[in-house]
Amino acid sequence: MLAKISSISLLGLETYLVEIEVDVAQGLPAVAVVGLPDTAVKESKERVKSAIKNSGYCYPSERITINLAPADVRKEGPAFDLPIALGILAATSQINPESLKEYIILGELALDGKIRPVRGALSVALGMRTDKRKRRKLILPEENAAEAAVVNNVEVYPLGSLVEAVGFISGNIAVSNYKVDLEQLLDSSSNYEVDFSDVKGHLIAKRALEIAASGYHNILMIGPPGTGKTMLAKRLPTILPEMALEEMFETTKIYSVAGLLKANQALITNRPFRTVHHTASDIALVGGGTVPKPGEVSLAHNGVLFLDELPEFHRDALEALRQPIEEGRVVVARASRTVDFLSRFLLCLTMNPCPCGYYGSSKTCYCSPAQIQKYRTKISGPLLDRIDIHVEIQELRYSELISIQESESSRGIRERVYRARDMQLARLRNSGIYFNSQMNHKLIKKFCQITDEARELLRRAVDEIGISARAYYKILKVARTIADLAGSQDIRIEHIAEAVNYRCLDRNIWS
């Protein structure tokens, strides 16, 4: 007898429908799984056999053929366990095959019949909205119910075991449609354990981070060890604007596909902050592998990617960042497929001025000029050119360390960021972007008009520093953000002067 069950599989961040056909026919006992299954799918026959027997159902002693269509696309992961098991029970008349037609089913089976969580439940729920047959009922593991239930017009039925699944499909067990309160989820956003009120001094660095957060500009902080570079970077997400619902969906999809969502977590409501160790490879950073998976640049999507001690990273790993920084996405090409991962992030970098870290500080630096030059040239010009803001972090004076005056909180800074963001959204509406840093040349020409005196200042700065065309446009975009923070529609000379000042490290350190 033949039974058909519908499931959904992942291809990068996207999904495609998989039709599972189970045929039980006379012949020697054997199980054949066809349709380009990977090892995890092939091994499902053993998990399914044990789960069916341990759940009290009859496993057929006949030839079982399982086809996963479309047959020319590789199937991965254990999410087909539950639909295969239900297909075998339907093909042997232990449940009604007709009752399976209105559901999309996925779940991994334990040997005792319990249903374990799978990756990509949110992507699956979003993919169901494009189903031509308009099936809107989804059966999946209990731990994945919350993330799938945030999608409107999809009925989510969380189940804990194969016995419960059979009882629900047969109508013997009532399972209610799982609901999530989106308003309550959104109210829980922007809760952080750190705050800028903990940071003493560093007014210039705080100003630079405020500009970076307002326009989503990449930033590099350079200073001796212990001056607070990492502490400042960790507080950057606290002043970023709250994520829109669409941004939450994008970020949660990536974490769901990567298997990093916590059990029963519905959405990621805070902007991600990803700290990468300097031993990370280029694949760990940008994604890839035999089965392409998102890397750190994608896990930082809509948030902050933090690289501490920048020159200690492998050169090839750093150079792999160029395309994600510019394009906002990573294209992983393999012989059998091409996968597209989103990677729109704010890049925050820190480094010491020399190998020992004390060049230019109050402590003695014992590095030779050759050592310092070698250390700094680990960062290539093309990568440095893509960093909008460079700022030097100075050592704090004793009077600043013992000061009892309370520093400005993240909330106060974030209010100014919000006002600047509102100006950007109004200006950039219908353009498909959210921040000044994302403007292309056409939008820069339209929205970054400057006064004659500001143009003359910019010309002199370009001639003195010798910056590239890319850096020139980044100065204009940073100046646009500075003007937004000042509430000005026009980019004036003081805005250009401040923006140029954040490129002075091109001359002071790398020349």
Secondary structure, 3 states (H helix, E strand, C coil): CEEEEEEEEEECCEEEEEEEEEEEECCCCEEEEECCECHHHHCHHHHHHHHHHHCCCCCCCCEEEEEEECCCCCECCCCCHHHHHHHHHHHCCCCCHHHHCCEEECCEECCCCEEECCCCHHHHHHHHHHCCCCCCEEEEEHHHHHHHHCCCCCEEEEECEHHHHHHHHHCCCCCCCCCCCHHHHHHCCCCCCCCHHHCCCCHHHHHHHHHHHHHCCCEEEECCCCCCHHHHHHCHHHHCCCCCHHHHHHHHHHHHHHCCCCCCCCCCCCCCEEEECCCCCHHHHHCECCCCECCHHHHCCCCEEEECCHHHCCHHHHHCCHHHHHHCEEEEECCCCEEEEECCCEEEEEECCCCCCCCCCCCCCCCCHHHHHHHHCCCCHHHHHCCCEEEECCCCCHHHHCCCCCCCCHHHHHHHHHHHHHHHHHHHCCCCCCCHHHCCHHHHHHHCCECHHHHHHHHHHHHHHCCCHHHHHHHHHHHHHHHHHCCCCCECHHHHHHHHHCCCHHHHCCC
